[in-house]
Amino acid sequence: GSTPGTTPDPTPDPTPTGSLNNTMYYDGTQWCLMLEDFEGEDAVDRVKVEKGNDASATATATVVADPHGKSKKSLNFYGAFRSTTYCYIDVTLPDSKTLSSFTNLKFDVVYDPAGTSNQYKWYTVKIGNTSTKLDTSTELGKFWSGDPNTTSWSQQSFSLGNNNKDLNTFRIFINTEWSSSSNLYIDNIRLSVDPTASDTCGSPTETDVNWMLDGNSKSLYISGK
C-alpha cells in the first residue's frame, strides 16, 4: 500500500478487541456473524488475487496495521485493478449454517486517495461458490469510492437476495471497473441476521449488553460488556 495522504476521523469501532471470526456479535446496528476481522493476523491465506485474462494487471491483498485508526489490523487492497482482475475470499459458515440464515453482507471500508495514480472508481461486490469465477458470480451491488464518506470509515451493506442461499461454503469477490490503481482498506466482513427477538440488558442506566434469540438454531447470543 501507500502512505495515506490524510488521516480521516475514524468512526467508532464497535468490534471488541481480539479475533471474532465465526462469532455472533452486535455491530452497533445489527446482529452479525463475523467472517473476518483480521485481528492478530499478519497475512490472510484465504484472500486471493486473480488476474483473469489481463496478464499485465497487478494487485495485492495484504493485512496491514490500520493507518486510519479504526482497528488494529485491516485488509489493504492495492494495485491496478481491472475488470478482469479481482480479489476474493473463501468462507465456510460454522454449524452447517447456510446463506439462507442471513440477510446482508456487510463490511467496513475506507478509501485512500493518496498518490497521483489513485482515482475514484466503482467497486463491484459479487458472491458465488468456491469454483466460481468472477464473470459467472451473482452481483450483490456496487459502491463508489468518490463518495465523501469512503475517505473515512463507513459501512457498506449488500442484500443477499434469493441467490446462492443454500451455500455453506462460498466466495466473496471485490473488483473495480476502472484500470487505474486503487488503495482500499476493508475490515469486519460479516453477515447480518434478523433475530427472532433482541434487546439490550443491564441496569436501568447501562445498556451496553445486547442479546439476541435465534429461533432457527434455538440459540441465545449475548454481546457487550
Secondary structure, DSSP 4 states (H G I P E B T S, - for coil): ----S--PPPPP--PPSS--TTEEEE-SSSEEEEEE--TT-S--TTEEEE-TT-TT--EEEEEEE-TTSSSSEEEEEEE---TT-EEEEEEE-STT--GGG-SEEEEEEEE---STTB---EEEEEEE-TT--GGGSEEEEEEETTSGGGGS-EEEEEE-TTTTTT-SEEEEEEEESSSSBEEEEEEEEEEEE--SEEEEESSTT---EEEEEETTTTEEEEE--
